[in-house]
Structure formats: C-alpha cells, structure tokens
Amino acid sequence: MTNAPDHPAGLRLLLERVYDAREIREKFSAWHAPRLNRWERVRAVAGAALCECLQPARIARRELPTGESCWFAPGVRWRVRDVDPACRIAVAPHAGPAAEADFPPPARSHWLDDAERVAVAGKGDWARTLAGMQEGGSVLIHGRGDPAAAVADAFRRTCGRLGWHPLWSDGEDYIAWAARVPEAIALADYLGRDHALIEAALARHRQGDPLGLQWALFMLERHMQLEETFLFDIYRRRGGSARRIAELEREHALVREDRARLTRPQTLRRFWRILEAHDEKEESLIYPHLTAEEDLLVRAMVFRAR
C-alpha cells in the first residue's frame, strides 16, 4: 500500500469508475491486484473504506476517509473490508511503461529478498526454528528431512499464524519460505501468498538469479497440483462452475507447455501474461469459496507434488 507521492511519475490514466457499497462487496472483497504494468489508485468518494494489503508477514490496513486515496503497485494484492451502506470508492487503473508489461518487475522479488536465511540440520531443528520465529518475520529455510510434522505442530501451536511455502525439494534436501503472521491465516491468504512468491522467484530469474527459475517452476507445479488434486474439487462441491474450472485447467496446460522454454524472451512474455491473468481469476473467483478448516490448510501447506 502506497501513499500518493510514492507512485512513479509518468503514469497514464486509463479510466476511473465509481463503485457503490454493493459493487464493492461483489468486486473488491476478495484479493485483487493490478496486473502487468498497471497501478491502481483507490479514492474514497463518500463514506469511509477500510483497505487491506497482503504483505509477506502481515495484512496491512488503512482507513480511507472521504476524499483520501492510496495507490497499489503491480502485483500488490488488495481488498476492501467493512464498508458502510453509503460508501463509494473510485478505482482508477493507470498504465506504466509498456515494456514493464512483458516481464515481472524486479520490485516483486522483495518477498524473497527480505527474508532471513536460516539453515537447519535435522528433524529437531525444523521444530526449533519454527518455534523461534518472531511475529512479523519471514525466513528462507534450507534443511534436510521431511518437515511436515514440525510444520503441522507449529501451525497449531501458533493458532494458525504460521505460513509455510515450499520453494524446492529434491529427496532429503528442502528449501521453504515461512512467515509468522499476527493473525490466523485464511486459505485465500495462503494461496495468494503462494502466487506472490512464484512472481517473486520469476522476478529474481529476470535479475539473473539462477535459482529464481528453479524455485518458480517447482512452486508453480506444486501449486497447480494442489489445486487439481483437491482444491478445485472443493470449489465444485460448493456449487462452483465446472466450466470455470475447465478453463483454469486448460491454462494450467498452457503454463506447463511453456515452462521448458522460459529462457526464450518471447516465451517468457507469453508465460508471464497467461500467469498474471490466471492468478487474477483464481484469487477473485475461486479462492473466496474455499473457506477451510484447520486440517485442510495444513494439508495444503505440507502438500508435496508428484
């Protein structure tokens, strides 16, 4: 979440639309993000709006009284909560430089860049490391062995305030990103953070980090299998559209088709555009229906791709 002076110069206004309270609840109560090279300005036209922004180890909140505005950068997930019946907001997408639409902006890599690096030696170290995490902090953990039991135990001991996202594994070797957040994590929050970490790894790949592409492809395949194995089925059982799931699964096939050729700039451009649009559909249309019991969220965190 940024204040007005923090957005870059030279943005081009595309349009501005005003939404009433009913429309806000329908369109902006789930996580939403400006995509590609877009920035979005949110202004309270009447009443007050409580905006939330998904950050690595917390959800930032800002009250917008009438007349005030804030900006959201490309890829920053935001939503509006607790609107009163008289509330109206104006959302104004702005375009940045056209070239920035083709690749993940380097700024997105901060989810991984800002994490503390920690190495663990074995099963006992997994538990000690997770138990010792400070609220509001994130870590990149390198270790050996299966951390599933330690993750499940730490998640329950923190009353659901531990986020765990595997970045890579190969046999006994394991790398994961974890965060200790101030409040219990919802499944939509967890999946949104998973998307953000994939984008962060792709941004690191663009910056020349050889691990960036390896992590992004591992996380992406795990994320797609997680959805295909049981999350899409939960959405269907709760009355969700089978046609919508079929569309998302077709996009999964396109992503898998491109992933072996991401060293080619033209393939990376196509891959990035498909992924951006795909993530937005899932976060706005699918994930709000996936309210989860504790056991389901733990299952998602420790899920291992085939």
C-alpha positions as CSV (number, residue, x, y, z in Angstrom):
1,M,0.0,0.0,0.0
2,T,1.5,3.3,-1.0
3,N,0.7,7.0,-0.5
4,A,0.1,9.3,-3.4
5,P,3.6,10.7,-3.6
6,D,5.1,7.2,-3.8
7,H,3.8,6.2,-7.2
8,P,6.1,6.7,-10.1
9,A,5.9,9.7,-12.4
10,G,4.6,9.4,-15.9
11,L,1.7,7.0,-15.3
12,R,-1.2,7.3,-17.8
13,L,-4.8,7.3,-16.5
14,L,-6.8,4.6,-18.3
15,L,-10.2,5.1,-16.7
16,E,-11.9,5.8,-13.4
17,R,-15.0,4.1,-12.2
18,V,-17.0,4.7,-9.1
19,Y,-18.4,1.7,-7.2
20,D,-21.2,1.7,-4.6
21,A,-21.2,-0.5,-1.4
22,R,-22.9,-3.4,-3.1
23,E,-20.5,-3.4,-6.0
24,I,-17.5,-3.0,-3.7
25,R,-18.6,-6.2,-1.8
26,E,-19.0,-8.1,-5.1
27,K,-15.8,-7.0,-6.8
28,F,-13.3,-6.0,-4.1
29,S,-14.0,-8.1,-1.0
30,A,-11.6,-10.8,-2.4
31,W,-7.9,-10.3,-3.1
32,H,-7.3,-8.3,-6.3
33,A,-4.1,-7.0,-7.8
34,P,-3.2,-4.6,-10.6
35,R,-1.5,-6.8,-13.3
36,L,1.3,-6.4,-15.8
37,N,2.4,-2.7,-15.8
38,R,-0.8,-1.4,-14.1
39,W,-1.1,0.8,-11.0
40,E,-4.4,1.4,-9.3
41,R,-5.5,4.5,-7.3
42,V,-8.3,3.9,-4.8
43,R,-10.2,7.0,-3.6
44,A,-13.0,7.2,-1.1
45,V,-15.7,9.3,-2.8
46,A,-18.2,9.0,0.1
47,G,-18.1,7.4,3.5
48,A,-15.0,5.6,4.6
49,A,-13.3,2.5,3.2
50,L,-11.0,0.1,5.0
51,C,-8.4,-1.1,2.6
52,E,-6.2,-4.2,3.2
53,C,-3.0,-5.1,1.5
54,L,-1.4,-8.6,1.6
55,Q,2.2,-8.4,2.6
56,P,4.7,-11.1,3.3
57,A,4.2,-11.5,7.1
58,R,1.1,-9.4,7.7
59,I,-2.0,-7.8,6.3
60,A,-1.6,-4.0,6.3
61,R,-4.7,-1.9,6.8
62,R,-5.5,1.7,6.0
63,E,-8.7,3.6,6.6
64,L,-9.6,5.9,3.8
65,P,-12.0,8.8,4.8
66,T,-13.9,10.7,2.2
67,G,-11.5,12.4,-0.3
68,E,-8.4,10.4,0.6
69,S,-6.7,8.0,-1.8
70,C,-4.0,5.3,-1.9
71,W,-2.0,3.6,-4.6
72,F,-1.4,-0.1,-5.3
73,A,1.6,-1.2,-7.4
74,P,1.6,-4.0,-10.0
75,G,1.1,-7.4,-8.3
76,V,0.2,-6.0,-4.9
77,R,-2.9,-7.8,-3.6
78,W,-5.5,-5.6,-2.0
79,R,-9.2,-5.7,-1.0
80,V,-11.8,-3.5,0.7
81,R,-13.4,-4.5,4.0
82,D,-16.1,-3.3,6.3
83,V,-17.9,-0.8,4.0
84,D,-21.0,1.0,5.3
85,P,-24.1,1.3,3.0
86,A,-23.2,4.9,2.0
87,C,-19.6,4.1,1.0
88,R,-18.5,4.7,-2.6
89,I,-15.0,4.3,-3.9
90,A,-13.4,5.4,-7.2
91,V,-10.9,2.9,-8.7
92,A,-8.6,4.3,-11.4
93,P,-6.2,2.0,-13.2
94,H,-3.0,3.7,-14.6
95,A,-0.5,2.3,-17.1
96,G,3.2,2.4,-16.6
97,P,5.8,2.0,-19.3
98,A,4.7,-0.6,-21.9
99,A,7.9,-2.6,-21.6
100,E,7.1,-3.4,-18.0
101,A,4.1,-5.5,-19.1
102,D,6.3,-8.2,-20.6
103,F,8.3,-9.4,-17.6
104,P,7.8,-9.5,-13.8
105,P,9.0,-6.2,-12.3
106,P,12.2,-6.5,-10.2
107,A,10.4,-4.9,-7.2
108,R,8.3,-8.1,-6.8
109,S,11.4,-10.0,-5.7
110,H,11.3,-8.4,-2.3
111,W,9.1,-11.2,-0.8
112,L,12.2,-13.4,-1.1
113,D,14.9,-10.8,-0.9
114,D,13.7,-9.5,2.5
115,A,13.6,-13.0,4.2
116,E,16.2,-14.0,6.8
117,R,18.3,-17.0,5.7
118,V,18.3,-20.0,8.1
119,A,19.9,-23.5,7.8
120,V,18.6,-26.4,9.8
121,A,20.5,-29.7,10.3
122,G,17.7,-32.2,11.0
123,K,14.3,-33.1,12.3
124,G,14.7,-31.4,15.7
125,D,16.0,-28.2,14.1
126,W,12.8,-27.8,12.0
127,A,10.7,-27.7,15.1
128,R,13.1,-25.3,17.0
129,T,13.4,-23.0,14.0
130,L,9.7,-22.7,13.5
131,A,9.0,-22.3,17.2
132,G,11.6,-19.5,17.4
133,M,10.2,-17.3,14.6
134,Q,9.3,-13.8,15.6
135,E,5.9,-12.3,14.7
136,G,6.1,-10.3,11.6
137,G,9.2,-12.0,10.3
138,S,9.8,-14.2,7.3
139,V,12.6,-16.8,6.7
140,L,14.2,-18.8,3.9
141,I,14.9,-22.2,5.5
142,H,17.4,-24.7,4.0
143,G,17.4,-28.1,5.5
144,R,17.2,-31.9,5.2
145,G,14.5,-34.3,6.0
146,D,10.7,-34.1,6.0
147,P,9.4,-31.0,7.8
148,A,5.7,-31.9,7.5
149,A,5.2,-32.9,11.2
150,A,7.1,-29.9,12.5
151,V,5.0,-27.6,10.3
152,A,1.7,-29.0,11.4
153,D,2.7,-28.8,15.0
154,A,4.0,-25.2,14.7
155,F,0.8,-24.2,12.8
156,R,-1.4,-25.5,15.6
157,R,0.8,-24.1,18.4
158,T,0.6,-20.6,16.8
159,C,-3.2,-20.9,16.4
160,G,-2.9,-20.8,12.6
161,R,-0.5,-17.9,12.4
162,L,2.3,-19.7,10.6
163,G,2.6,-19.7,6.8
164,W,4.7,-22.4,5.1
165,H,5.5,-22.4,1.4
166,P,7.9,-25.0,-0.1
167,L,10.3,-23.5,-2.7
168,W,12.1,-26.6,-3.7
169,S,12.9,-30.1,-2.7
170,D,15.0,-33.0,-4.0
171,G,15.0,-36.1,-2.0
172,E,16.1,-35.2,1.5
173,D,17.1,-31.6,0.7
174,Y,14.4,-29.0,1.3
175,I,14.0,-25.2,0.9
176,A,11.0,-23.3,2.1
177,W,9.8,-19.8,2.8
178,A,7.9,-19.3,6.1
179,A,6.3,-16.4,7.9
180,R,4.9,-15.8,11.4
181,V,1.9,-13.5,11.0
182,P,-0.1,-11.6,13.6
183,E,-3.4,-13.3,12.9
184,A,-4.8,-16.6,11.7
185,I,-4.2,-17.3,8.0
186,A,-7.2,-17.9,5.7
187,L,-6.8,-20.3,2.8
188,A,-7.3,-17.4,0.3
189,D,-4.5,-15.6,2.1
190,Y,-2.2,-18.6,1.9
191,L,-2.9,-19.2,-1.8
192,G,-2.4,-15.5,-2.6
193,R,1.0,-15.6,-0.9
194,D,1.9,-18.7,-2.9
195,H,1.1,-16.7,-6.1
196,A,3.2,-13.8,-4.8
197,L,6.2,-16.0,-4.1
198,I,6.1,-17.5,-7.6
199,E,6.1,-14.0,-9.0
200,A,9.0,-13.1,-6.7
201,A,11.0,-16.1,-8.0
202,L,10.3,-15.1,-11.6
203,A,11.5,-11.6,-10.8
204,R,14.7,-12.9,-9.4
205,H,15.1,-15.0,-12.6
206,R,14.8,-11.9,-14.6
207,Q,17.5,-10.3,-12.5
208,G,19.9,-13.2,-13.3
209,D,19.5,-15.4,-10.2
210,P,19.9,-19.0,-11.4
211,L,17.8,-20.3,-8.5
212,G,14.9,-18.0,-9.4
213,L,13.6,-20.1,-12.3
214,Q,14.2,-23.4,-10.5
215,W,12.1,-22.2,-7.5
216,A,9.4,-20.6,-9.6
217,L,8.9,-23.8,-11.6
218,F,8.9,-26.0,-8.5
219,M,6.4,-23.8,-6.7
220,L,4.2,-23.4,-9.8
221,E,3.9,-27.2,-10.4
222,R,3.2,-27.8,-6.7
223,H,0.6,-25.0,-6.7
224,M,-1.2,-26.4,-9.8
225,Q,-1.2,-30.0,-8.5
226,L,-2.5,-28.7,-5.1
227,E,-5.5,-27.1,-7.0
228,E,-6.0,-30.1,-9.3
229,T,-5.8,-32.7,-6.5
230,F,-8.4,-31.3,-4.1
231,L,-9.0,-27.5,-4.1
232,F,-10.9,-27.4,-7.4
233,D,-13.0,-30.3,-6.3
234,I,-13.9,-28.4,-3.1
235,Y,-14.9,-25.5,-5.2
236,R,-17.1,-27.7,-7.4
237,R,-18.8,-29.4,-4.4
238,R,-19.7,-25.9,-3.0
239,G,-21.6,-25.1,-6.2
240,G,-18.8,-23.7,-8.3
241,S,-18.8,-23.6,-12.1
242,A,-17.4,-26.7,-13.8
243,R,-16.8,-24.6,-16.9
244,R,-14.7,-22.2,-15.0
245,I,-12.5,-25.0,-13.6
246,A,-12.1,-26.5,-17.1
247,E,-10.9,-23.1,-18.3
248,L,-8.3,-22.8,-15.5
249,E,-7.1,-26.4,-16.1
250,R,-6.6,-25.5,-19.8
251,E,-4.5,-22.6,-18.7
252,H,-2.5,-24.9,-16.4
253,A,-1.8,-27.0,-19.6
254,L,-0.5,-23.8,-21.4
255,V,1.7,-23.0,-18.5
256,R,3.2,-26.5,-18.5
257,E,3.7,-26.3,-22.3
258,D,5.8,-23.1,-21.9
259,R,7.8,-23.8,-18.8
260,A,10.6,-25.8,-20.6
261,R,11.3,-22.8,-22.9
262,L,11.5,-19.9,-20.5
263,T,15.0,-19.0,-21.5
264,R,13.5,-17.5,-24.7
265,P,12.3,-13.9,-24.1
266,Q,9.2,-14.4,-26.3
267,T,8.1,-17.5,-24.4
268,L,8.7,-15.7,-21.0
269,R,6.5,-12.8,-22.2
270,R,3.6,-15.2,-23.1
271,F,4.1,-17.2,-19.9
272,W,4.0,-14.1,-17.8
273,R,0.8,-12.7,-19.4
274,I,-1.0,-16.1,-19.0
275,L,0.1,-16.4,-15.4
276,E,-1.0,-12.8,-14.5
277,A,-4.5,-13.3,-15.9
278,H,-4.8,-16.8,-14.4
279,D,-3.8,-15.7,-10.9
280,E,-6.4,-12.9,-11.0
281,K,-9.2,-15.3,-12.0
282,E,-8.3,-17.7,-9.2
283,E,-8.0,-15.0,-6.5
284,S,-11.2,-13.2,-7.4
285,L,-13.5,-16.0,-8.5
286,I,-12.3,-19.3,-6.9
287,Y,-10.5,-18.7,-3.7
288,P,-13.3,-16.8,-1.9
289,H,-15.3,-20.0,-2.0
290,L,-12.5,-22.1,-0.3
291,T,-13.1,-21.4,3.3
292,A,-11.1,-24.1,5.1
293,E,-10.9,-26.0,8.3
294,E,-7.6,-26.1,10.0
295,D,-6.7,-29.6,8.7
296,L,-7.3,-28.6,5.1
297,L,-5.0,-25.6,5.4
298,V,-2.3,-27.8,7.0
299,R,-2.8,-30.3,4.2
300,A,-2.2,-27.5,1.6
301,M,0.9,-26.3,3.4
302,V,2.6,-29.7,3.5
303,F,1.4,-30.9,0.1
304,R,4.1,-32.5,-2.0
305,A,4.0,-32.5,-5.8
306,R,4.3,-35.8,-7.6
